Amino acid sequence: MALTIADLMSKMPGAFIPEKAAELDATIQFKFTGAEPGDWYATVKDGKVEVSQGVFATPKMTLTADSADYVKIFTGEIDGMQAFMQGKLKLAGDLNLAMKLTQMFKIK
């Protein structure tokens, strides 16, 4: 069975590596288009991550991607940097946070 965006977002807390997010206090907005459109956000604070559906008023970074492409990025089928360069992944806000994001979660 293929992973859905809801599956993926619910797995984020379990894939989180707290040591990689030391002292980080940030909220990342995810905007998905395509087959599974929707808005989600992840708040990283005090060595924990909480994921919610919806729109956060003041995120530090916003990531926009087609839902199918994001699933492939998260599972390692597509390289995130390559997806960004090809315009499949759009980032706004704190781009340094995007680099940390790839290190804060163990991708299965």
BELDAGI-V266816 format. One record per residue. RES is the residue in three letters. BURIAL is I if it has 24 or more other ideal C-beta (glycine too) atoms within 12 Angstrom, else O. Layout:
# BELDAGI-V266816
((RES | BURIAL) (RES | BURIAL))
This chain:
# BELDAGI-V266816
((MET | O) (ALA | O) (LEU | O) (THR | O) (ILE | I) (ALA | O) (ASP | O) (LEU | I) (MET | I) (SER | O) (LYS | O) (MET | I) (PRO | O) (GLY | O) (ALA | I) (PHE | I) (ILE | O) (PRO | O) (GLU | O) (LYS | O) (ALA | I) (ALA | O) (GLU | O) (LEU | I) (ASP | O) (ALA | I) (THR | I) (ILE | I) (GLN | I) (PHE | I) (LYS | I) (PHE | I) (THR | O) (GLY | O) (ALA | O) (GLU | I) (PRO | O) (GLY | I) (ASP | I) (TRP | I) (TYR | I) (ALA | I) (THR | I) (VAL | I) (LYS | O) (ASP | O) (GLY | O) (LYS | O) (VAL | I) (GLU | O) (VAL | I) (SER | O) (GLN | O) (GLY | O) (VAL | O) (PHE | I) (ALA | O) (THR | O) (PRO | I) (LYS | I) (MET | I) (THR | I) (LEU | I) (THR | I) (ALA | I) (ASP | I) (SER | I) (ALA | I) (ASP | I) (TYR | I) (VAL | I) (LYS | I) (ILE | I) (PHE | I) (THR | O) (GLY | O) (GLU | O) (ILE | O) (ASP | O) (GLY | I) (MET | O) (GLN | O) (ALA | I) (PHE | I) (MET | O) (GLN | O) (GLY | O) (LYS | I) (LEU | I) (LYS | I) (LEU | I) (ALA | O) (GLY | O) (ASP | O) (LEU | O) (ASN | O) (LEU | I) (ALA | I) (MET | O) (LYS | O) (LEU | I) (THR | I) (GLN | O) (MET | I) (PHE | I) (LYS | O) (ILE | I) (LYS | O))
